[in-house]
Amino acid sequence: MERLFHTHVIRKSQTCGPMWTLTTLDPGGLPRPEKVLVPGVWESHPALRRYRGRGVYEQEIVCGGNVRFWFGGVSFRACVLLDGALLAEHYGAYTGFEALAAGLPQGRHCLRVEVDNRFGEDSALHIPNDYYAYGGIHRPVLWEEVGDAYITRCDVTPVLTDGGWTARAEITVRNLSESPFSGAVTLRIADSLEEVKVTLGGQESRAFACALRCGQARSWSPEDPALYEAEAVLSAGGKPVDDWIDRIGFREVRVEGRQILLNGAPLRLRGFNRHEESGSFGLAVPVEAMMRDIQLMREMGANCVRTSHYPNDPRFLDFCDEMGMLVWEESHARGLSEEQMRHPLFMEQVRQSTREMVAQHRNHPSVFIWGCLNECADDTAYGAACYAEILALLRGLDPSRPVTAALLERPGGRVYAQMDVVSINIYPKWYYDGPVEEAIARKRREICEQGGGDKPLIISEIGAGAIYGCHDPLGEAKWSEERQCEILREQITAVLDQPDLCGLFLWQFADVRVADEWAMKRPRTCNNKGVVDEYRRPKMAYRTVQELFRGR
């Protein structure tokens, strides 16, 4: 996958060229094929601002041997073909996937990606919602030439012991050949080195475990985000044949009573919810814009960000790793009723998003908690069973991090006891009147009654809307910048004045486009609760949040 650093030295890897030919197949599309940029969303094209349909991307590449294509993100159905032969199909915009072509003759080949962002019966997660389901190849596409045996992933878990840090690793190796493979994999982290023998049967994939003592490694923290390269090298006959490089940080996250501890110190969270969207670029956020978002949040005094409501681009997480920004990352699902959760493909698609998120992002030290199923039907028996399964799946995939889910403020929640950390979305002063303290106290009582009172509590969403440039000198009209400032001041102060709360994530950092079906609920067909607009122009609330966050 495309990262902010080199992930291979031995393996030949390169990004596909940025110019692709796009052909649209449905009404409202292009009159003829056109050249477009990848990464990109087709809504960025002036003629396709509201296009919902199918598109075909094509590019010619010169390659041969065993070629592994990696697609960082395609929204939201993808069908990959090479020279007309099907390589892979994938559902879901927010996680990457591979397409493998084995034994290609060296030469020119036509790579074709069929993309579809139409809502339909096969889609339980991508539906008309409070954010926009874009179309296109919105994250980078890479291709790699691999041998018959190659490394597919390397998961590293830091463990703190009396003697310092230990890195426990699982390195997965795949053998494409029908013949057995025998070799070794060497893992190097800092000054530590460990070699593991590798034996695989024909066409087998298996994980091999090892542990490295890294007692002198510096701990990763927001104040000192120390990063280390984890380099795995696969060899056969004493010669290196493949490698895999990732970055890790040594830190421990655990829950103790009503606190979340990072390296033994309690976290006090001041952060934002952020959709992966930016102005004219839509979902295909350039790296320059990713970094600026973090800079803006940090300038306001934030120390964390929530990837609402889906896994983010790994390059954004790379920036968070480097800059010490804590991340709540969650698998895709937002605001679904019990009826929608009973869709025959719902749990299958949530499981897929969850597995791919953890597999692709678990080495990021900035990710301190996993989330799932934002504002779904936790107040029903069926919904609660879905939560229980996905929370258990997260724990099984990665026991080193706590798990949570952001729940609606409504009464009747049934899943507080199942989470490591309880998280609640509340909007006093915006959707209803009444003191913020009273809304928190009311929810606390229910959480305690339902078995979650001894757990850490996060206010995972709280906020108010404003349309950029809309002013009311008296500060009374909702959607004015003045009223947003007034409401945010009350909300933030009330939360941060309660020391037994772990903190809050404001809804939200920036305005985002919503589905056309939501236009009557959202002025400008946008969710306007950002403290900056979609082009990152600060609203008056920017200074209000900065004053309150930096004053704590």
Residue pairs with C-beta under 8 A, 6 or more apart in sequence:
1 7
1 70
1 72
1 96
1 140
1 142
1 314
1 360
2 15
2 72
2 139
2 140
2 142
2 314
2 315
3 314
3 315
3 318
4 287
4 315
4 318
4 319
4 322
5 229
5 245
5 247
5 318
6 245
7 13
7 244
7 245
7 246
8 144
8 243
8 244
8 245
9 243
9 245
10 233
10 240
10 241
10 242
10 243
11 144
11 145
11 146
11 150
11 242
11 243
12 144
12 145
13 142
13 143
13 144
13 145
14 142
14 143
14 144
15 140
15 141
15 142
16 38
16 59
16 61
16 111
16 140
16 141
16 142
16 143
17 59
17 61
18 37
18 38
19 35
19 36
19 37
19 38
19 59
20 35
20 36
20 37
20 38
20 57
20 58
20 59
20 137
21 33
21 34
21 35
21 36
21 57
21 58
21 59
22 30
22 33
22 34
22 35
22 36
22 42
22 45
22 55
22 56
22 57
23 30
23 33
23 55
23 56
23 58
24 30
24 42
24 48
24 51
24 53
24 54
24 55
24 56
25 53
25 54
25 55
25 56
26 51
26 52
26 53
26 54
26 118
27 53
28 48
28 50
28 51
28 52
28 53
29 47
29 48
29 51
29 53
29 55
30 45
30 47
30 48
34 45
36 42
36 45
36 57
38 57
38 136
38 137
38 140
38 141
39 72
39 73
39 137
39 138
39 139
39 140
39 141
39 284
40 136
40 137
40 138
40 281
40 284
41 75
41 134
41 135
41 136
41 138
41 281
41 282
41 283
41 284
42 48
42 51
42 55
42 134
42 135
42 136
43 49
43 50
43 51
43 132
43 134
43 135
43 136
43 282
44 280
44 281
44 282
44 284
50 516
51 135
52 117
52 118
52 119
52 135
53 116
53 117
53 118
53 135
54 114
54 115
54 116
54 118
55 114
55 115
55 116
55 135
55 136
56 112
56 113
56 114
56 115
57 112
57 113
57 115
57 136
57 137
58 110
58 111
58 112
58 113
59 110
59 111
60 108
60 109
60 110
60 111
61 108
61 109
61 111
61 143
62 106
62 107
62 108
62 109
63 104
63 106
63 109
63 143
63 145
64 104
64 105
64 106
64 107
64 145
65 103
65 104
65 106
65 145
65 146
66 100
66 101
66 102
66 103
66 104
66 145
66 146
66 147
66 148
66 150
66 176
67 82
67 100
67 101
67 104
67 143
67 144
67 145
67 146
68 98
68 99
68 100
68 143
68 144
68 145
68 146
68 150
69 80
69 82
69 87
69 88
69 98
69 99
69 100
69 101
69 111
69 141
69 142
69 143
69 144
70 96
70 97
70 98
70 141
70 142
70 143
70 144
71 78
71 80
71 90
71 96
71 97
71 98
71 99
71 113
71 137
71 139
71 141
72 96
72 139
72 140
72 141
72 142
72 313
72 314
73 93
73 94
73 95
73 96
73 137
73 138
73 139
73 283
73 313
74 90
74 93
74 113
74 115
74 136
74 137
74 138
74 139
75 93
75 115
75 117
75 126
75 133
75 134
75 135
75 136
75 138
75 283
76 91
76 92
76 93
76 116
76 117
76 123
76 126
76 133
76 135
77 89
77 90
77 91
77 115
77 116
77 117
77 122
77 123
78 88
78 89
78 90
78 91
78 97
78 113
78 114
78 115
79 86
79 88
79 89
79 113
79 114
80 86
80 87
80 88
80 89
80 90
80 99
80 111
80 112
80 113
80 114
81 87
81 111
81 112
81 113
81 114
82 99
82 101
82 104
82 109
82 110
82 111
82 112
83 109
83 110
84 110
84 112
85 101
87 99
87 100
87 101
88 97
88 98
88 99
88 100
90 97
91 122
91 123
91 349
91 352
92 125
92 126
92 332
92 349
92 352
92 353
92 356
93 126
93 133
93 134
93 138
93 283
93 310
93 332
94 276
94 310
94 311
94 312
94 332
94 353
94 357
95 311
95 352
95 353
95 356
95 357
95 360
96 139
96 314
96 356
96 360
97 356
100 176
101 109
102 176
113 137
113 141
115 135
115 136
115 137
116 135
117 126
117 133
117 134
117 135
117 136
119 126
119 127
119 128
119 133
122 345
123 345
123 349
124 336
124 340
124 343
124 345
124 346
124 349
124 350
125 332
125 333
125 346
125 349
125 350
125 353
126 133
127 133
127 336
127 340
128 515
128 516
128 517
128 518
129 334
129 335
129 514
129 515
129 518
130 334
130 335
130 514
130 515
130 518
130 522
130 527
131 275
131 277
131 309
131 334
131 512
131 513
131 514
131 515
131 527
132 277
132 282
132 283
132 512
132 513
132 514
132 515
133 515
134 282
134 283
134 284
136 283
136 284
138 282
138 283
138 284
139 284
139 313
146 176
146 242
147 241
147 242
148 175
148 176
148 177
148 181
149 173
149 174
149 175
149 176
149 177
149 181
149 183
149 198
149 200
149 234
149 236
149 241
149 242
150 173
150 174
150 176
150 234
150 241
150 242
151 171
151 172
151 173
151 174
151 185
151 232
151 234
151 242
151 243
151 244
152 172
152 173
152 174
152 205
153 171
153 172
153 244
153 359
154 169
154 170
154 171
154 172
154 187
154 230
154 232
154 244
154 246
154 363
155 169
155 170
155 171
155 172
155 359
155 362
155 363
156 167
156 168
156 169
156 189
156 230
156 246
156 248
156 363
157 167
157 168
157 169
157 398
157 400
158 165
158 166
158 167
158 168
158 248
158 249
158 250
158 251
158 252
158 365
158 400
159 165
159 166
159 167
159 168
159 252
160 166
160 250
160 252
160 263
163 213
163 215
164 213
164 214
164 215
164 216
164 217
165 213
165 214
165 215
165 217
165 219
165 250
166 211
166 212
166 213
166 214
167 189
167 192
167 211
167 212
167 214
167 230
167 248
167 250
168 209
168 210
168 211
169 187
169 209
169 210
169 211
169 212
169 230
169 232
170 207
170 208
170 209
171 185
171 187
171 196
171 207
171 208
171 209
171 210
171 232
171 244
172 205
172 206
172 207
172 208
173 181
173 185
173 198
173 200
173 205
173 206
173 207
173 208
173 234
174 200
174 204
174 205
175 181
175 200
175 201
175 202
175 203
175 204
175 205
176 203
177 202
177 203
178 202
178 203
179 202
180 199
180 200
180 201
180 202
181 198
181 199
181 200
181 236
182 198
182 199
182 200
182 236
183 197
183 198
183 234
183 235
183 236
183 237
183 241
184 195
184 196
184 197
184 198
184 234
184 235
185 195
185 196
185 198
185 208
185 232
185 233
185 234
185 235
186 193
186 194
186 195
186 196
186 232
186 233
186 235
187 193
187 194
187 195
187 196
187 210
187 212
187 230
187 231
187 232
188 229
188 230
188 231
188 232
188 233
189 212
189 214
189 217
189 228
189 229
189 230
189 231
189 248
190 214
190 216
190 217
190 228
191 214
191 216
192 212
192 213
192 214
193 212
194 210
194 211
194 212
196 208
196 209
196 210
198 208
198 234
200 206
214 228
214 250
217 226
217 228
217 250
218 224
218 226
218 250
219 226
219 249
219 250
219 251
219 263
220 226
220 227
220 249
220 250
220 251
220 321
220 365
221 251
221 262
221 263
221 324
222 303
222 324
222 325
222 326
223 324
224 324
225 249
225 321
225 322
225 323
225 324
225 365
225 366
226 249
226 250
227 247
227 248
227 249
227 321
227 322
227 365
228 247
228 248
228 249
228 250
229 245
229 246
229 247
229 248
230 245
230 246
230 247
230 248
230 363
231 243
231 244
231 245
232 243
232 244
232 245
233 240
233 242
233 243
234 240
234 241
234 242
234 243
235 241
246 363
247 318
247 321
247 363
248 363
248 365
249 321
249 365
249 366
250 365
251 262
251 263
251 365
252 261
252 262
252 263
252 264
252 400
253 260
253 261
253 262
253 368
253 369
253 400
253 401
253 402
254 260
254 261
254 402
255 261
255 402
255 420
255 421
255 455
255 456
257 454
257 456
258 454
258 455
258 456
258 457
258 500
258 502
259 266
259 267
259 456
259 502
260 266
260 267
260 368
260 369
260 402
260 421
260 456
260 502
261 267
262 326
262 368
266 502
267 326
267 368
267 502
267 503
268 502
268 503
268 552
269 303
269 304
269 326
269 458
269 502
269 503
269 504
269 505
270 301
270 302
270 303
270 304
270 496
270 503
270 504
270 549
270 552
271 297
271 302
271 303
271 304
271 305
271 306
271 326
271 328
271 503
271 504
271 505
271 506
272 297
272 302
272 304
272 305
272 306
272 505
272 506
272 508
272 509
272 531
273 305
273 306
273 308
273 460
273 461
273 505
273 506
273 507
273 508
273 509
274 293
274 297
274 305
274 306
274 307
274 308
274 508
274 509
274 510
275 308
275 309
275 508
275 510
275 512
276 283
276 285
276 307
276 310
276 312
276 313
276 316
277 283
277 285
277 510
277 512
277 513
277 534
278 285
278 286
278 289
278 293
278 510
278 534
278 536
279 289
279 534
279 535
279 536
281 289
282 513
285 293
285 313
285 316
287 315
287 319
289 536
290 313
290 315
290 316
290 319
291 319
292 536
293 509
293 510
293 536
294 305
294 316
294 319
294 320
294 323
294 325
296 509
296 532
296 536
296 538
297 305
297 325
297 509
298 323
298 325
299 546
300 531
300 542
300 545
300 546
300 549
300 550
301 545
301 546
301 548
301 549
301 550
301 551
301 552
302 325
302 549
303 324
303 325
303 326
304 325
304 326
304 327
304 328
304 368
304 503
304 505
305 320
305 325
305 326
305 327
305 328
305 505
305 509
306 327
306 328
306 329
306 330
306 371
306 406
306 460
306 505
307 316
307 327
307 328
307 329
307 330
308 330
308 334
308 374
308 406
308 507
308 508
309 330
309 332
309 333
309 334
309 374
310 330
310 331
310 332
310 334
310 353
311 329
311 330
311 331
311 332
311 353
311 356
311 357
311 360
311 361
312 329
314 360
314 361
314 364
317 327
317 329
317 361
317 364
317 366
317 367
318 364
319 325
320 326
320 327
320 364
320 366
321 364
321 365
321 366
324 366
325 366
326 366
326 368
327 364
327 366
327 367
327 368
328 367
328 368
328 369
328 370
328 371
328 404
328 460
328 505
329 357
329 361
329 367
329 369
329 370
329 371
330 357
330 370
330 371
330 372
330 374
330 405
330 406
331 350
331 353
331 354
331 357
331 370
331 371
331 372
331 373
331 390
332 349
332 350
332 353
333 350
333 353
333 372
333 373
333 374
333 376
334 374
334 375
334 376
335 374
335 375
335 376
336 346
336 373
336 375
336 376
336 377
337 376
337 377
338 377
338 380
338 382
338 383
340 346
341 347
341 376
341 377
341 382
341 383
341 386
342 382
346 386
347 386
347 389
350 372
350 373
350 386
350 390
351 390
351 393
354 372
354 390
354 393
354 394
354 397
355 393
355 397
357 370
358 370
358 394
358 397
358 398
359 397
361 367
362 397
362 398
367 401
368 401
368 402
369 401
369 402
369 403
369 404
369 421
370 394
370 398
370 401
370 402
370 403
370 404
371 403
371 404
371 405
371 406
371 423
372 387
372 390
372 391
372 394
372 403
372 405
373 386
373 387
373 390
373 405
374 405
374 406
374 425
375 406
375 407
375 408
375 425
376 383
376 386
376 387
376 405
377 383
378 384
378 387
378 405
378 407
378 408
378 413
378 414
378 415
379 410
379 411
379 412
379 413
379 414
380 414
381 414
383 414
384 414
384 415
384 418
387 405
387 415
387 418
388 415
388 418
391 403
391 405
391 415
391 418
391 419
394 403
395 403
402 420
402 421
403 419
403 420
403 421
404 419
404 420
404 421
404 422
404 423
404 458
404 460
405 415
405 419
405 423
406 423
406 424
406 425
406 460
406 461
407 413
407 415
407 422
407 423
407 424
407 425
408 425
409 424
409 425
409 426
409 427
409 439
409 443
411 446
413 446
413 447
413 450
414 450
416 422
416 447
416 450
416 451
416 452
416 455
417 450
417 451
417 452
419 452
419 455
420 455
420 456
421 455
421 456
421 457
421 458
421 502
422 447
422 452
422 455
422 456
422 457
422 458
423 457
423 458
423 459
423 460
424 443
424 447
424 457
424 458
424 459
424 460
425 459
425 460
425 461
425 462
425 507
426 436
426 439
426 440
426 443
426 459
426 461
426 462
427 461
427 462
427 463
427 464
427 507
428 434
428 435
428 436
428 438
428 439
428 462
428 491
429 436
429 464
429 487
429 490
429 491
430 463
430 464
430 465
430 478
430 487
435 494
436 462
436 490
436 491
436 494
436 495
437 494
437 498
440 459
440 494
440 495
440 498
440 501
444 453
444 457
447 453
447 455
447 457
456 502
457 500
457 501
457 502
458 501
458 502
458 503
458 504
458 505
459 495
459 501
459 503
459 504
459 505
460 504
460 505
461 505
461 506
461 507
461 508
462 491
462 492
462 495
462 504
462 505
462 506
462 507
463 487
463 488
463 491
463 506
463 507
463 508
463 529
464 478
464 483
464 484
464 487
464 488
464 491
464 529
465 478
465 479
465 484
465 527
465 528
465 529
466 479
466 480
466 481
466 483
466 484
466 528
466 529
466 539
466 540
466 541
467 479
467 480
467 481
467 523
467 524
467 528
468 481
468 511
468 533
468 537
468 539
469 481
470 477
470 479
470 480
470 481
471 480
471 481
471 482
472 480
472 482
472 483
473 482
474 482
475 482
475 483
475 485
475 486
476 483
477 483
479 523
479 528
481 539
481 540
481 541
482 540
484 531
484 539
484 540
484 541
485 540
485 541
485 544
488 506
488 531
488 541
488 544
488 545
488 548
489 544
489 548
492 504
492 506
492 545
492 548
492 549
493 548
495 501
495 503
495 504
496 503
496 504
496 548
496 552
506 531
506 545
507 529
508 527
508 529
508 530
508 531
509 530
509 531
509 532
510 530
510 531
510 532
510 533
510 534
510 536
511 524
511 526
511 527
511 528
511 529
511 530
511 532
511 533
511 534
512 526
512 527
512 530
512 534
513 525
513 526
513 534
514 522
514 525
514 526
514 527
516 525
518 525
519 525
522 528
526 534
530 539
531 538
531 539
531 541
531 542
531 545
532 538
532 539
532 542
533 539
